[in-house]
Structure formats: C-alpha cells, structure tokens
C-alpha cells in the first residue's frame, strides 16, 4: 500500500486477514510511505519486480497515478481516480474499487435506491461517490463545497455517469435522503454541531467515509437521530474485497475483513 501519511491505515490488517482466510500463505501486504513525487519511481520498480501482485493507493496518490500507469480500466478513467494498480502482461493497469465498495457498503445497509443524495466535499472520494450514486439510481446529486468554483472535474464525471450536478456552497443539507460525507477528519465537525443544535434532515441516512475515531461527530449526531449510518470501515472492507480479487484472483467474504478491522480498532 502506498500513500502519505500511511501509518494509520487499516488496509494491511484487512488484506492480511483476507490472505489468511484464502490460504494464501506466501502473500504479504505492507504499507509504504510514498509522497506524490515518489510514485513514478515506485511504479517503475513494480514493472520489473518479481512476484508483484499490486498496489493499493490512498491519498494523495489517487489522482497522481492517472498519467503514470500504462492503462486505465474504464471506471477509473470515468471517475478520474485510481486506488489500485495491478500488473497485466508487463504493463500496469490503474483500477478503481472505491465505486463498487461504496455501492456494496450501502447495499449491505439496506440502501439500494437513492433519489435525492447530498455529497459533502469535492475531492477524489466525491468523484467515486458520484459514480456510485448513479448506480444506485440517483439522477440528480447535490454537492456542497467550500469552493464551488473548483467543481469542474465533478461536472465532467457527472456528465459521464448521467447525473445532474447541483453545486452549492457549504451549508446544512436539506431535502435529501442520503448524505455522503467525503471530507477529511474535522472538516464536518461544525456542520455536525449545527445539525445537533437544530435537527437532522428528516430520515436521511448518512455515509461517512471516515473510520477512526468512530463515530465521527457527524455520525454521532446521525446515530442519535435514529437514521441509518454507514461508516468508513464498511467502505474500506468492501473496496478491499475488490482489490484482493484484482491482485490474487480470489474472492473473500467481506465479513472476514470487517471482523479483522473491528478487532484492530478496538485494540487501538
């Protein structure tokens, strides 16, 4: 796994649990600190490495990798973000399992039909969210951003996946059935305080992509409101299932990864 910072990541725990469950005794998974300017060298070395199964990429590398891989699978090209790099016939292919992970995590929580979603934030995870929401049936997505003028990449993705994008300044979500928070830790805390003081927007479910510490202030408000809450561990495990399949050719039960992640978080 590559990214920066990387020490906090649960991905090694999840992937190692998958290898143990699948009996892949000779497989290993390690996290390496890798800033954006070091990714090109990492990928160059991977092209000639023996026994290389793939890289998981986290921030800030999901966008950096786009021009550095040899090929992009269609979904990664559409979303404009790569979270997985795998070797294929001597070439490196950039893939995206975040979209499928989001869809799977929401399905597991009983959310299969979304009509009026709201996305908080406009970064790389928001790109994946747009594609996932299109899969779930949304034809219009509201995005709340601190800098709406920077929404051009999101508009391109919205056009590609067939949803109408409404970009608004950061504020209180209204008239929504699902809130997807894609912002970094702490960024949504003032909004959580506001919603706790006034009221949660009806029965809107919450999907917060953060997982530690949990619950986030926003998730805590949603839990007290009694709505469905999906967390970042659900996403991390679901997208890792896709990564494991791409890297090893084997499918692992997501519950194996969720259990490993819960144990690790409880011990931290």
Order of alpha helices (4+ residues) and beta strands (2+ residues): beta-alpha-beta-alpha-beta-alpha-beta-alpha-beta-beta-alpha-beta-alpha-beta-alpha-beta-beta-alpha-beta-alpha-beta-alpha-alpha
